[in-house]
Amino acid sequence: MVGKDCRLTGSLTSSSCCMLDLSTCRRDDIRKYFENSYDLDETLFTSLKDDSCFYYCPDRLRLPLIFYYGHTAVVLVNKLILGGLLTERVDPEIEALMETGVDEMSWDDTENYRMGGNFEWPSVEKIFHYRTKVRKIVLDIIDTLPLELPITQDSPWWVILLGMDHE
């Protein structure tokens, strides 16, 4: 899944698009911006030696890398639900586990894992399939949602942009 065997849901990329002009952008511009941000996020994980690396904690106050691989897609789903653009969760289990970043409270369920316990994270394959589904959902919304400019905080497009910028 990583290195030469990596299966990205998009393209391997190392450059980012220009920021969108919310008063003049076209649907195609938004689509390219989303695909670029999603691709960049995934490209970061192609440098891992093998799937076992996803389960290392780079810092004792951080979660293992598998969390970050799934987190940005979960943020997109949560924004779409909050904005009324998506009515059903893609995978409630993954979304509950990966919606919140580092929480240093002792009641945090993942605390046991970070301190050497045996918390069970989803497989890389499961997160890969989740990211694939989310990519398709977001692209379908981008392709079909009526576009009225300028995009403002009151626009349904705003939640899509917030999710993309979390990438």
C-alpha positions as CSV (number, residue, x, y, z in Angstrom):
1,M,0.0,0.0,0.0
2,V,3.0,2.3,0.4
3,G,6.1,3.1,-1.6
4,K,6.0,1.4,-5.0
5,D,2.9,-0.5,-4.1
6,C,0.9,2.5,-3.0
7,R,-2.6,2.8,-4.3
8,L,-3.6,6.4,-4.1
9,T,-7.3,7.4,-4.6
10,G,-5.9,10.1,-7.0
11,S,-2.6,11.2,-8.3
12,L,0.9,11.4,-6.8
13,T,1.6,15.2,-6.6
14,S,4.1,17.5,-5.0
15,S,2.7,21.0,-5.9
16,S,-0.4,22.8,-4.8
17,C,-2.9,24.9,-6.7
18,C,-3.4,28.6,-6.2
19,M,-6.1,29.6,-3.7
20,L,-9.5,30.0,-5.1
21,D,-11.0,33.4,-5.8
22,L,-14.4,32.9,-4.2
23,S,-16.0,35.7,-6.3
24,T,-15.0,34.3,-9.7
25,C,-14.1,30.6,-9.4
26,R,-15.8,28.0,-11.6
27,R,-16.9,24.5,-10.7
28,D,-13.9,23.1,-12.5
29,D,-11.6,25.3,-10.4
30,I,-13.2,24.0,-7.2
31,R,-12.9,20.4,-8.5
32,K,-9.2,20.9,-9.3
33,Y,-8.5,22.5,-5.9
34,F,-10.2,19.6,-4.1
35,E,-8.4,17.0,-6.0
36,N,-5.1,18.7,-5.6
37,S,-5.5,19.0,-1.8
38,Y,-6.7,15.4,-1.4
39,D,-3.8,14.2,-3.6
40,L,-1.3,16.2,-1.6
41,D,-2.5,14.8,1.6
42,E,-2.3,11.2,0.3
43,T,1.1,11.8,-1.3
44,L,2.6,12.5,2.2
45,F,1.9,8.9,3.2
46,T,3.6,7.4,0.1
47,S,7.0,8.0,1.8
48,L,6.2,5.4,4.5
49,K,8.3,2.3,4.2
50,D,5.4,-0.1,4.8
51,D,2.0,-0.3,6.4
52,S,3.4,-0.9,9.9
53,C,4.6,2.7,9.9
54,F,1.0,3.9,9.9
55,Y,0.8,2.6,13.5
56,Y,3.8,4.5,14.9
57,C,3.3,7.5,17.1
58,P,5.8,10.2,15.9
59,D,5.4,11.9,19.3
60,R,4.0,10.7,22.6
61,L,1.4,13.6,22.4
62,R,0.4,12.6,18.9
63,L,-1.7,9.8,17.5
64,P,-0.4,7.2,15.1
65,L,-0.1,8.2,11.5
66,I,-3.2,6.1,10.5
67,F,-5.3,8.6,12.4
68,Y,-4.0,11.5,10.2
69,Y,-4.5,9.4,7.0
70,G,-8.2,9.1,7.9
71,H,-8.8,12.4,9.7
72,T,-9.0,14.8,6.8
73,A,-11.6,12.7,5.0
74,V,-13.6,12.5,8.2
75,V,-13.5,16.3,8.5
76,L,-14.9,16.6,5.0
77,V,-17.8,14.2,5.9
78,N,-18.5,16.1,9.1
79,K,-18.6,19.5,7.3
80,L,-20.9,18.1,4.6
81,I,-23.3,16.7,7.2
82,L,-23.3,20.0,9.2
83,G,-24.0,21.9,6.0
84,G,-26.8,19.6,5.0
85,L,-25.1,18.4,1.8
86,L,-24.8,14.8,3.1
87,T,-27.5,13.1,5.1
88,E,-25.9,9.8,6.0
89,R,-22.5,9.0,7.5
90,V,-20.0,7.1,5.3
91,D,-18.7,5.0,8.2
92,P,-19.8,6.0,11.7
93,E,-17.1,4.0,13.4
94,I,-14.3,5.6,11.5
95,E,-15.8,9.0,11.8
96,A,-16.2,8.7,15.6
97,L,-12.7,7.5,16.0
98,M,-11.0,10.0,13.7
99,E,-13.1,13.2,14.0
100,T,-11.2,14.8,16.9
101,G,-7.4,15.5,16.8
102,V,-5.1,15.1,19.8
103,D,-6.9,15.3,23.1
104,E,-4.6,15.1,26.1
105,M,-7.4,14.3,28.5
106,S,-6.8,11.0,30.4
107,W,-10.3,9.8,29.4
108,D,-9.3,9.8,25.8
109,D,-9.9,6.3,24.5
110,T,-6.6,6.4,22.5
111,E,-4.6,7.3,25.5
112,N,-4.1,3.6,26.3
113,Y,-2.6,3.2,22.8
114,R,-0.3,6.2,23.0
115,M,1.1,5.0,26.4
116,G,1.9,1.5,25.1
117,G,-1.5,-0.2,25.3
118,N,-3.2,-2.2,22.6
119,F,-5.8,0.1,21.1
120,E,-7.1,-1.3,17.8
121,W,-6.8,1.1,14.9
122,P,-8.5,0.4,11.6
123,S,-6.4,-1.2,8.9
124,V,-4.7,0.9,6.2
125,E,-6.9,-0.9,3.7
126,K,-10.1,0.1,5.5
127,I,-9.0,3.8,5.6
128,F,-8.0,3.6,2.0
129,H,-11.5,2.4,1.0
130,Y,-13.0,5.1,3.2
131,R,-11.0,7.8,1.6
132,T,-12.0,6.5,-1.8
133,K,-15.7,6.7,-0.9
134,V,-15.3,10.2,0.5
135,R,-13.5,11.4,-2.7
136,K,-16.3,10.2,-4.8
137,I,-19.0,11.8,-2.6
138,V,-17.2,15.2,-2.6
139,L,-16.7,15.1,-6.4
140,D,-20.3,14.2,-6.9
141,I,-21.4,17.1,-4.8
142,I,-19.0,19.5,-6.6
143,D,-20.3,18.3,-9.9
144,T,-24.0,18.7,-9.1
145,L,-24.4,21.5,-6.4
146,P,-25.7,24.7,-7.9
147,L,-22.9,27.3,-7.9
148,E,-23.8,30.9,-7.0
149,L,-21.0,33.4,-6.7
150,P,-19.6,34.9,-4.7
151,I,-19.1,32.0,-2.3
152,T,-19.7,33.4,1.2
153,Q,-20.1,31.9,4.7
154,D,-23.8,31.5,4.0
155,S,-23.2,29.4,0.9
156,P,-23.4,25.6,0.9
157,W,-20.1,25.7,-0.9
158,W,-18.5,27.2,2.2
159,V,-18.5,23.9,4.1
160,I,-16.8,22.1,1.2
161,L,-14.1,24.8,1.1
162,L,-13.6,24.5,4.9
163,G,-13.2,20.7,4.5
164,M,-10.7,21.2,1.7
165,D,-8.7,23.7,3.6
166,H,-8.3,21.3,6.5
167,E,-6.2,19.2,4.1
